[in-house]
């Protein structure tokens, strides 16, 4: 069940209990309880968003750490130019199957 659905369930239960106890509750108390239930839903969504953001940041830090430990490959522009010129000078052969 998603966080949104849990929030909707909390608001629904608050409204249902307010209607069920309408003889003993005044309008201000009902309005305050429904507003608090909606605020709880927003807070739950914010917590989930922040937890996802922290997880994303930690994954990025792990990747940076792993990339920093990989040995650097020395590759000069001269080697790249020689490789490209060798590739371009070769003929392309097509064979029938």
BELWOMO-V284066 format. One record per pair of residues at least 24 apart in sequence whose ideal C-beta (glycine too) atoms are under 7 Angstrom apart, sorted by the first residue. I is the first residue (numbers start at 0). J is the second residue. Records with the same first field share a line. If there is no record, write none. Layout:
I->J ; J
//
This chain:
2->43 ; 44 ; 47
5->43
6->39 ; 40 ; 43
9->36 ; 39 ; 40
10->36 ; 37 ; 40
//
